[in-house]
Amino acid sequence: MSVGSLHQDFSDYAVLPLGGTKNGHLILRRVSDLVLAFLNDELEEAIASVPTIELEEIIVGVGKDGKPKRKLLGRVGDVIIQ
């Protein structure tokens, strides 16, 4: 999981010429790098080269269904290791 990611960041939307954002490109690149590292049995080395944080969230409001809305703490692109 990556802080600041949105649903469309995990599709090809972020790389389309008229779509995507700077954050989307960063997240897509980070996820792609980690997936390739996993497939090449180099995940530990790849994780050591990216910013990682513990899972931490705050409540930022209440949704229409009455459940709390949550937000992940950290910077865009930080990788949360669970």
ABEGO torsion letter per residue (X at the ends): XBBGBBAAAABAAAABAABEBAAAAAAAAAAAAAAAAAAAGAAAAAAAABBBBBBBBBBAEBBAAGBBBBBBBEBBGBBBBX
